[in-house]
């Protein structure tokens, strides 16, 4: 390698080093403005907003399915009170049937 080639290589190395240092300074300044934690939180928030918008669009397109799902969940969470209500209605009907049957023999005895 001649002396001229060595000097040219040194100039190229210095130019490359300046470009590298400039990019490193830009990245450092960018990270200093918003740390990694803030970047992660921002990214998660943006992704969450995007998912919410997608879900809202899907719900708007399929309202009947959303309604059926809400009804099913409501029924699932209220199944015990609903079953107790149904049992009270059935036992009320049963009690009425028993009282009607019990009163019929009394009528027969009164008629005789």
C-alpha positions as CSV (number, residue, x, y, z in Angstrom):
1,X,0.0,0.0,0.0
2,X,1.4,3.4,-0.9
3,X,1.4,6.4,1.3
4,X,-1.4,8.0,-0.8
5,X,-3.6,4.9,-0.4
6,X,-3.1,5.0,3.3
7,X,-4.0,8.7,3.5
8,X,-7.1,8.0,1.4
9,X,-8.1,5.1,3.7
10,X,-7.7,7.3,6.8
11,X,-9.9,10.0,5.2
12,X,-12.6,7.4,4.4
13,X,-12.4,6.1,7.9
14,X,-12.7,9.5,9.4
15,X,-15.7,10.3,7.2
16,X,-17.4,7.0,8.1
17,X,-16.7,7.7,11.8
18,X,-18.3,11.2,11.5
19,X,-21.4,9.6,9.9
20,X,-21.5,7.0,12.7
21,X,-21.1,9.5,15.4
22,X,-23.9,11.7,13.9
23,X,-26.3,8.8,13.8
24,X,-25.3,7.8,17.3
25,X,-26.0,11.3,18.6
26,X,-29.4,11.4,16.9
27,X,-30.4,8.1,18.5
28,X,-29.1,9.2,21.9
29,X,-31.1,12.5,21.6
30,X,-34.2,10.6,20.5
31,X,-33.9,8.1,23.4
32,X,-33.2,11.0,25.8
33,X,-36.5,12.7,24.7
34,X,-38.5,9.5,25.2
35,X,-37.0,6.7,27.1
36,X,-37.5,3.0,26.3
37,X,-40.2,2.6,28.9
38,X,-42.2,5.5,27.5
39,X,-41.8,4.1,24.0
40,X,-43.1,0.7,25.1
41,X,-46.1,2.3,26.9
42,X,-46.9,4.5,23.8
43,X,-46.7,1.4,21.5
44,X,-49.0,-0.6,23.8
45,X,-51.5,2.3,24.0
46,X,-51.5,2.7,20.2
47,X,-51.9,-1.0,19.6
48,X,-54.7,-1.1,22.2
49,X,-56.5,1.8,20.4
50,X,-56.2,0.0,17.1
51,X,-57.6,-3.2,18.6
52,X,-60.5,-1.3,20.1
53,X,-61.3,0.4,16.8
54,X,-61.2,-3.0,15.1
55,X,-63.5,-4.5,17.7
56,X,-66.0,-1.6,17.4
57,X,-66.0,-2.0,13.6
58,X,-66.7,-5.7,13.9
59,X,-69.4,-5.1,16.5
60,X,-71.1,-2.6,14.2
61,X,-71.1,-5.1,11.3
62,X,-72.4,-7.9,13.5
63,X,-74.9,-6.3,15.9
64,X,-77.2,-9.4,16.2
65,X,-74.3,-11.6,17.2
66,X,-73.1,-9.1,19.8
67,X,-76.7,-8.9,21.1
68,X,-76.9,-12.7,21.3
69,X,-73.6,-12.9,23.1
70,X,-74.6,-10.2,25.6
71,X,-77.9,-12.0,26.2
72,X,-76.0,-15.3,26.7
73,X,-73.5,-13.8,29.2
74,X,-76.4,-12.1,31.1
75,X,-78.2,-15.4,31.3
76,X,-75.0,-17.2,32.4
77,X,-74.3,-14.7,35.2
78,X,-78.0,-14.6,36.3
79,X,-78.6,-18.3,36.0
80,X,-79.1,-18.9,39.7
81,X,-81.6,-16.1,40.3
82,X,-83.4,-17.1,37.2
83,X,-83.6,-20.7,38.2
84,X,-84.8,-19.7,41.7
85,X,-87.5,-17.5,40.1
86,X,-88.6,-20.3,37.8
87,X,-88.7,-22.7,40.8
88,X,-90.8,-20.3,42.8
89,X,-93.2,-20.0,39.9
90,X,-93.4,-23.8,39.5
91,X,-93.8,-24.3,43.3
92,X,-96.5,-21.6,43.2
93,X,-98.3,-23.4,40.5
94,X,-97.9,-26.6,42.4
95,X,-99.3,-25.0,45.5
96,X,-102.3,-23.7,43.6
97,X,-102.9,-27.2,42.2
98,X,-102.6,-28.7,45.6
99,X,-105.1,-26.1,47.1
100,X,-107.5,-26.7,44.2
101,X,-107.4,-30.5,44.8
102,X,-107.7,-30.0,48.5
103,X,-110.7,-27.7,48.1
104,X,-112.6,-30.1,45.7
105,X,-113.2,-32.8,48.3
106,X,-114.5,-30.2,50.7
107,X,-117.0,-29.1,48.1
108,X,-118.1,-32.7,47.6
109,X,-118.6,-33.1,51.3
110,X,-120.6,-29.8,51.5
111,X,-122.9,-30.9,48.7
112,X,-123.6,-34.2,50.3
